[in-house]
Amino acid sequence: MAGMINLGFVINSLLFSFLGIFVFWVAFLIIDKLTPYHLWKEIIEEKNVALAIVVGAMSLGICIIVAAAIHA
């Protein structure tokens, strides 16, 4: 069973995973800076559910774009 796992594929998967997470994090920080208020404070401290839903949808959109870019 161990002979069936190609180490190159595992390393590539880990590299692209970390790259995708990094790109998502940078995109989220840019969008956080572009908004007129601090997203994390509004969601956690002010309990703004509508903003949490919008940020969640935005996060999924960014993730889909990053995944498509890595997959291509």
Phi and psi restraints in degrees (range 20) as a CNS / XPLOR table:
assign (resid 1 and name C) (resid 2 and name N)
       (resid 2 and name CA) (resid 2 and name C) 1.0 -66.9 20.0 2
assign (resid 2 and name N) (resid 2 and name CA)
       (resid 2 and name C) (resid 3 and name N) 1.0 -27.3 20.0 2
assign (resid 2 and name C) (resid 3 and name N)
       (resid 3 and name CA) (resid 3 and name C) 1.0 -72.5 20.0 2
assign (resid 3 and name N) (resid 3 and name CA)
       (resid 3 and name C) (resid 4 and name N) 1.0 -15.5 20.0 2
assign (resid 3 and name C) (resid 4 and name N)
       (resid 4 and name CA) (resid 4 and name C) 1.0 -83.2 20.0 2
assign (resid 4 and name N) (resid 4 and name CA)
       (resid 4 and name C) (resid 5 and name N) 1.0 -17.2 20.0 2
assign (resid 4 and name C) (resid 5 and name N)
       (resid 5 and name CA) (resid 5 and name C) 1.0 -88.7 20.0 2
assign (resid 5 and name N) (resid 5 and name CA)
       (resid 5 and name C) (resid 6 and name N) 1.0 121.2 20.0 2
assign (resid 5 and name C) (resid 6 and name N)
       (resid 6 and name CA) (resid 6 and name C) 1.0 -90.3 20.0 2
assign (resid 6 and name N) (resid 6 and name CA)
       (resid 6 and name C) (resid 7 and name N) 1.0 119.3 20.0 2
assign (resid 6 and name C) (resid 7 and name N)
       (resid 7 and name CA) (resid 7 and name C) 1.0 -62.4 20.0 2
assign (resid 7 and name N) (resid 7 and name CA)
       (resid 7 and name C) (resid 8 and name N) 1.0 -32.1 20.0 2
assign (resid 7 and name C) (resid 8 and name N)
       (resid 8 and name CA) (resid 8 and name C) 1.0 -62.4 20.0 2
assign (resid 8 and name N) (resid 8 and name CA)
       (resid 8 and name C) (resid 9 and name N) 1.0 -39.9 20.0 2
assign (resid 8 and name C) (resid 9 and name N)
       (resid 9 and name CA) (resid 9 and name C) 1.0 -66.4 20.0 2
assign (resid 9 and name N) (resid 9 and name CA)
       (resid 9 and name C) (resid 10 and name N) 1.0 -38.8 20.0 2
assign (resid 9 and name C) (resid 10 and name N)
       (resid 10 and name CA) (resid 10 and name C) 1.0 -65.5 20.0 2
assign (resid 10 and name N) (resid 10 and name CA)
       (resid 10 and name C) (resid 11 and name N) 1.0 -44.4 20.0 2
assign (resid 10 and name C) (resid 11 and name N)
       (resid 11 and name CA) (resid 11 and name C) 1.0 -64.2 20.0 2
assign (resid 11 and name N) (resid 11 and name CA)
       (resid 11 and name C) (resid 12 and name N) 1.0 -42.6 20.0 2
assign (resid 11 and name C) (resid 12 and name N)
       (resid 12 and name CA) (resid 12 and name C) 1.0 -62.1 20.0 2
assign (resid 12 and name N) (resid 12 and name CA)
       (resid 12 and name C) (resid 13 and name N) 1.0 -41.4 20.0 2
assign (resid 12 and name C) (resid 13 and name N)
       (resid 13 and name CA) (resid 13 and name C) 1.0 -62.2 20.0 2
assign (resid 13 and name N) (resid 13 and name CA)
       (resid 13 and name C) (resid 14 and name N) 1.0 -44.8 20.0 2
assign (resid 13 and name C) (resid 14 and name N)
       (resid 14 and name CA) (resid 14 and name C) 1.0 -65.4 20.0 2
assign (resid 14 and name N) (resid 14 and name CA)
       (resid 14 and name C) (resid 15 and name N) 1.0 -42.0 20.0 2
assign (resid 14 and name C) (resid 15 and name N)
       (resid 15 and name CA) (resid 15 and name C) 1.0 -61.5 20.0 2
assign (resid 15 and name N) (resid 15 and name CA)
       (resid 15 and name C) (resid 16 and name N) 1.0 -48.1 20.0 2
assign (resid 15 and name C) (resid 16 and name N)
       (resid 16 and name CA) (resid 16 and name C) 1.0 -68.9 20.0 2
assign (resid 16 and name N) (resid 16 and name CA)
       (resid 16 and name C) (resid 17 and name N) 1.0 -31.3 20.0 2
assign (resid 16 and name C) (resid 17 and name N)
       (resid 17 and name CA) (resid 17 and name C) 1.0 -64.8 20.0 2
assign (resid 17 and name N) (resid 17 and name CA)
       (resid 17 and name C) (resid 18 and name N) 1.0 -48.0 20.0 2
assign (resid 17 and name C) (resid 18 and name N)
       (resid 18 and name CA) (resid 18 and name C) 1.0 -66.0 20.0 2
assign (resid 18 and name N) (resid 18 and name CA)
       (resid 18 and name C) (resid 19 and name N) 1.0 -37.1 20.0 2
assign (resid 18 and name C) (resid 19 and name N)
       (resid 19 and name CA) (resid 19 and name C) 1.0 -63.8 20.0 2
assign (resid 19 and name N) (resid 19 and name CA)
       (resid 19 and name C) (resid 20 and name N) 1.0 -43.2 20.0 2
assign (resid 19 and name C) (resid 20 and name N)
       (resid 20 and name CA) (resid 20 and name C) 1.0 -63.8 20.0 2
assign (resid 20 and name N) (resid 20 and name CA)
       (resid 20 and name C) (resid 21 and name N) 1.0 -42.0 20.0 2
assign (resid 20 and name C) (resid 21 and name N)
       (resid 21 and name CA) (resid 21 and name C) 1.0 -64.7 20.0 2
assign (resid 21 and name N) (resid 21 and name CA)
       (resid 21 and name C) (resid 22 and name N) 1.0 -40.5 20.0 2
assign (resid 21 and name C) (resid 22 and name N)
       (resid 22 and name CA) (resid 22 and name C) 1.0 -64.7 20.0 2
assign (resid 22 and name N) (resid 22 and name CA)
       (resid 22 and name C) (resid 23 and name N) 1.0 -44.7 20.0 2
assign (resid 22 and name C) (resid 23 and name N)
       (resid 23 and name CA) (resid 23 and name C) 1.0 -63.9 20.0 2
assign (resid 23 and name N) (resid 23 and name CA)
       (resid 23 and name C) (resid 24 and name N) 1.0 -41.3 20.0 2
assign (resid 23 and name C) (resid 24 and name N)
       (resid 24 and name CA) (resid 24 and name C) 1.0 -61.4 20.0 2
assign (resid 24 and name N) (resid 24 and name CA)
       (resid 24 and name C) (resid 25 and name N) 1.0 -44.1 20.0 2
assign (resid 24 and name C) (resid 25 and name N)
       (resid 25 and name CA) (resid 25 and name C) 1.0 -62.1 20.0 2
assign (resid 25 and name N) (resid 25 and name CA)
       (resid 25 and name C) (resid 26 and name N) 1.0 -44.1 20.0 2
assign (resid 25 and name C) (resid 26 and name N)
       (resid 26 and name CA) (resid 26 and name C) 1.0 -64.2 20.0 2
assign (resid 26 and name N) (resid 26 and name CA)
       (resid 26 and name C) (resid 27 and name N) 1.0 -44.0 20.0 2
assign (resid 26 and name C) (resid 27 and name N)
       (resid 27 and name CA) (resid 27 and name C) 1.0 -62.4 20.0 2
assign (resid 27 and name N) (resid 27 and name CA)
       (resid 27 and name C) (resid 28 and name N) 1.0 -40.9 20.0 2
assign (resid 27 and name C) (resid 28 and name N)
       (resid 28 and name CA) (resid 28 and name C) 1.0 -64.3 20.0 2
assign (resid 28 and name N) (resid 28 and name CA)
       (resid 28 and name C) (resid 29 and name N) 1.0 -41.3 20.0 2
assign (resid 28 and name C) (resid 29 and name N)
       (resid 29 and name CA) (resid 29 and name C) 1.0 -64.5 20.0 2
assign (resid 29 and name N) (resid 29 and name CA)
       (resid 29 and name C) (resid 30 and name N) 1.0 -39.1 20.0 2
assign (resid 29 and name C) (resid 30 and name N)
       (resid 30 and name CA) (resid 30 and name C) 1.0 -63.7 20.0 2
assign (resid 30 and name N) (resid 30 and name CA)
       (resid 30 and name C) (resid 31 and name N) 1.0 -44.8 20.0 2
assign (resid 30 and name C) (resid 31 and name N)
       (resid 31 and name CA) (resid 31 and name C) 1.0 -66.8 20.0 2
assign (resid 31 and name N) (resid 31 and name CA)
       (resid 31 and name C) (resid 32 and name N) 1.0 -35.7 20.0 2
assign (resid 31 and name C) (resid 32 and name N)
       (resid 32 and name CA) (resid 32 and name C) 1.0 -63.4 20.0 2
assign (resid 32 and name N) (resid 32 and name CA)
       (resid 32 and name C) (resid 33 and name N) 1.0 -37.9 20.0 2
assign (resid 32 and name C) (resid 33 and name N)
       (resid 33 and name CA) (resid 33 and name C) 1.0 -72.8 20.0 2
assign (resid 33 and name N) (resid 33 and name CA)
       (resid 33 and name C) (resid 34 and name N) 1.0 -29.6 20.0 2
assign (resid 33 and name C) (resid 34 and name N)
       (resid 34 and name CA) (resid 34 and name C) 1.0 -76.5 20.0 2
assign (resid 34 and name N) (resid 34 and name CA)
       (resid 34 and name C) (resid 35 and name N) 1.0 -22.5 20.0 2
assign (resid 34 and name C) (resid 35 and name N)
       (resid 35 and name CA) (resid 35 and name C) 1.0 -79.1 20.0 2
assign (resid 35 and name N) (resid 35 and name CA)
       (resid 35 and name C) (resid 36 and name N) 1.0 150.6 20.0 2
assign (resid 35 and name C) (resid 36 and name N)
       (resid 36 and name CA) (resid 36 and name C) 1.0 -74.7 20.0 2
assign (resid 36 and name N) (resid 36 and name CA)
       (resid 36 and name C) (resid 37 and name N) 1.0 -5.0 20.0 2
assign (resid 36 and name C) (resid 37 and name N)
       (resid 37 and name CA) (resid 37 and name C) 1.0 -137.3 20.0 2
assign (resid 37 and name N) (resid 37 and name CA)
       (resid 37 and name C) (resid 38 and name N) 1.0 167.1 20.0 2
assign (resid 37 and name C) (resid 38 and name N)
       (resid 38 and name CA) (resid 38 and name C) 1.0 -82.6 20.0 2
assign (resid 38 and name N) (resid 38 and name CA)
       (resid 38 and name C) (resid 39 and name N) 1.0 114.9 20.0 2
assign (resid 38 and name C) (resid 39 and name N)
       (resid 39 and name CA) (resid 39 and name C) 1.0 -60.0 20.0 2
assign (resid 39 and name N) (resid 39 and name CA)
       (resid 39 and name C) (resid 40 and name N) 1.0 -47.3 20.0 2
assign (resid 39 and name C) (resid 40 and name N)
       (resid 40 and name CA) (resid 40 and name C) 1.0 -61.8 20.0 2
assign (resid 40 and name N) (resid 40 and name CA)
       (resid 40 and name C) (resid 41 and name N) 1.0 -42.3 20.0 2
assign (resid 40 and name C) (resid 41 and name N)
       (resid 41 and name CA) (resid 41 and name C) 1.0 -64.3 20.0 2
assign (resid 41 and name N) (resid 41 and name CA)
       (resid 41 and name C) (resid 42 and name N) 1.0 -42.4 20.0 2
assign (resid 41 and name C) (resid 42 and name N)
       (resid 42 and name CA) (resid 42 and name C) 1.0 -64.5 20.0 2
assign (resid 42 and name N) (resid 42 and name CA)
       (resid 42 and name C) (resid 43 and name N) 1.0 -39.6 20.0 2
assign (resid 42 and name C) (resid 43 and name N)
       (resid 43 and name CA) (resid 43 and name C) 1.0 -76.9 20.0 2
assign (resid 43 and name N) (resid 43 and name CA)
       (resid 43 and name C) (resid 44 and name N) 1.0 -46.3 20.0 2
assign (resid 43 and name C) (resid 44 and name N)
       (resid 44 and name CA) (resid 44 and name C) 1.0 -81.6 20.0 2
assign (resid 44 and name N) (resid 44 and name CA)
       (resid 44 and name C) (resid 45 and name N) 1.0 -52.1 20.0 2
assign (resid 44 and name C) (resid 45 and name N)
       (resid 45 and name CA) (resid 45 and name C) 1.0 -82.0 20.0 2
assign (resid 45 and name N) (resid 45 and name CA)
       (resid 45 and name C) (resid 46 and name N) 1.0 -39.8 20.0 2
assign (resid 45 and name C) (resid 46 and name N)
       (resid 46 and name CA) (resid 46 and name C) 1.0 -90.5 20.0 2
assign (resid 46 and name N) (resid 46 and name CA)
       (resid 46 and name C) (resid 47 and name N) 1.0 -6.9 20.0 2
assign (resid 46 and name C) (resid 47 and name N)
       (resid 47 and name CA) (resid 47 and name C) 1.0 55.7 20.0 2
assign (resid 47 and name N) (resid 47 and name CA)
       (resid 47 and name C) (resid 48 and name N) 1.0 46.5 20.0 2
assign (resid 47 and name C) (resid 48 and name N)
       (resid 48 and name CA) (resid 48 and name C) 1.0 -84.8 20.0 2
assign (resid 48 and name N) (resid 48 and name CA)
       (resid 48 and name C) (resid 49 and name N) 1.0 96.3 20.0 2
assign (resid 48 and name C) (resid 49 and name N)
       (resid 49 and name CA) (resid 49 and name C) 1.0 -69.2 20.0 2
assign (resid 49 and name N) (resid 49 and name CA)
       (resid 49 and name C) (resid 50 and name N) 1.0 -39.4 20.0 2
assign (resid 49 and name C) (resid 50 and name N)
       (resid 50 and name CA) (resid 50 and name C) 1.0 -61.8 20.0 2
assign (resid 50 and name N) (resid 50 and name CA)
       (resid 50 and name C) (resid 51 and name N) 1.0 -43.0 20.0 2
assign (resid 50 and name C) (resid 51 and name N)
       (resid 51 and name CA) (resid 51 and name C) 1.0 -65.6 20.0 2
assign (resid 51 and name N) (resid 51 and name CA)
       (resid 51 and name C) (resid 52 and name N) 1.0 -36.6 20.0 2
assign (resid 51 and name C) (resid 52 and name N)
       (resid 52 and name CA) (resid 52 and name C) 1.0 -63.2 20.0 2
assign (resid 52 and name N) (resid 52 and name CA)
       (resid 52 and name C) (resid 53 and name N) 1.0 -39.0 20.0 2
assign (resid 52 and name C) (resid 53 and name N)
       (resid 53 and name CA) (resid 53 and name C) 1.0 -66.8 20.0 2
assign (resid 53 and name N) (resid 53 and name CA)
       (resid 53 and name C) (resid 54 and name N) 1.0 -42.2 20.0 2
assign (resid 53 and name C) (resid 54 and name N)
       (resid 54 and name CA) (resid 54 and name C) 1.0 -64.7 20.0 2
assign (resid 54 and name N) (resid 54 and name CA)
       (resid 54 and name C) (resid 55 and name N) 1.0 -43.6 20.0 2
assign (resid 54 and name C) (resid 55 and name N)
       (resid 55 and name CA) (resid 55 and name C) 1.0 -66.2 20.0 2
assign (resid 55 and name N) (resid 55 and name CA)
       (resid 55 and name C) (resid 56 and name N) 1.0 -37.3 20.0 2
assign (resid 55 and name C) (resid 56 and name N)
       (resid 56 and name CA) (resid 56 and name C) 1.0 -63.0 20.0 2
assign (resid 56 and name N) (resid 56 and name CA)
       (resid 56 and name C) (resid 57 and name N) 1.0 -42.9 20.0 2
assign (resid 56 and name C) (resid 57 and name N)
       (resid 57 and name CA) (resid 57 and name C) 1.0 -65.1 20.0 2
assign (resid 57 and name N) (resid 57 and name CA)
       (resid 57 and name C) (resid 58 and name N) 1.0 -40.8 20.0 2
assign (resid 57 and name C) (resid 58 and name N)
       (resid 58 and name CA) (resid 58 and name C) 1.0 -62.8 20.0 2
assign (resid 58 and name N) (resid 58 and name CA)
       (resid 58 and name C) (resid 59 and name N) 1.0 -41.2 20.0 2
assign (resid 58 and name C) (resid 59 and name N)
       (resid 59 and name CA) (resid 59 and name C) 1.0 -63.7 20.0 2
assign (resid 59 and name N) (resid 59 and name CA)
       (resid 59 and name C) (resid 60 and name N) 1.0 -42.5 20.0 2
assign (resid 59 and name C) (resid 60 and name N)
       (resid 60 and name CA) (resid 60 and name C) 1.0 -63.6 20.0 2
assign (resid 60 and name N) (resid 60 and name CA)
       (resid 60 and name C) (resid 61 and name N) 1.0 -39.1 20.0 2
assign (resid 60 and name C) (resid 61 and name N)
       (resid 61 and name CA) (resid 61 and name C) 1.0 -62.6 20.0 2
assign (resid 61 and name N) (resid 61 and name CA)
       (resid 61 and name C) (resid 62 and name N) 1.0 -45.6 20.0 2
assign (resid 61 and name C) (resid 62 and name N)
       (resid 62 and name CA) (resid 62 and name C) 1.0 -61.9 20.0 2
assign (resid 62 and name N) (resid 62 and name CA)
       (resid 62 and name C) (resid 63 and name N) 1.0 -42.1 20.0 2
assign (resid 62 and name C) (resid 63 and name N)
       (resid 63 and name CA) (resid 63 and name C) 1.0 -63.8 20.0 2
assign (resid 63 and name N) (resid 63 and name CA)
       (resid 63 and name C) (resid 64 and name N) 1.0 -39.5 20.0 2
assign (resid 63 and name C) (resid 64 and name N)
       (resid 64 and name CA) (resid 64 and name C) 1.0 -64.9 20.0 2
assign (resid 64 and name N) (resid 64 and name CA)
       (resid 64 and name C) (resid 65 and name N) 1.0 -41.3 20.0 2
assign (resid 64 and name C) (resid 65 and name N)
       (resid 65 and name CA) (resid 65 and name C) 1.0 -64.5 20.0 2
assign (resid 65 and name N) (resid 65 and name CA)
       (resid 65 and name C) (resid 66 and name N) 1.0 -45.2 20.0 2
assign (resid 65 and name C) (resid 66 and name N)
       (resid 66 and name CA) (resid 66 and name C) 1.0 -63.2 20.0 2
assign (resid 66 and name N) (resid 66 and name CA)
       (resid 66 and name C) (resid 67 and name N) 1.0 -43.7 20.0 2
assign (resid 66 and name C) (resid 67 and name N)
       (resid 67 and name CA) (resid 67 and name C) 1.0 -63.7 20.0 2
assign (resid 67 and name N) (resid 67 and name CA)
       (resid 67 and name C) (resid 68 and name N) 1.0 -39.8 20.0 2
assign (resid 67 and name C) (resid 68 and name N)
       (resid 68 and name CA) (resid 68 and name C) 1.0 -66.8 20.0 2
assign (resid 68 and name N) (resid 68 and name CA)
       (resid 68 and name C) (resid 69 and name N) 1.0 -38.1 20.0 2
assign (resid 68 and name C) (resid 69 and name N)
       (resid 69 and name CA) (resid 69 and name C) 1.0 -67.4 20.0 2
assign (resid 69 and name N) (resid 69 and name CA)
       (resid 69 and name C) (resid 70 and name N) 1.0 -38.5 20.0 2
assign (resid 69 and name C) (resid 70 and name N)
       (resid 70 and name CA) (resid 70 and name C) 1.0 -73.3 20.0 2
assign (resid 70 and name N) (resid 70 and name CA)
       (resid 70 and name C) (resid 71 and name N) 1.0 -36.6 20.0 2
assign (resid 70 and name C) (resid 71 and name N)
       (resid 71 and name CA) (resid 71 and name C) 1.0 -70.2 20.0 2
assign (resid 71 and name N) (resid 71 and name CA)
       (resid 71 and name C) (resid 72 and name N) 1.0 -31.2 20.0 2
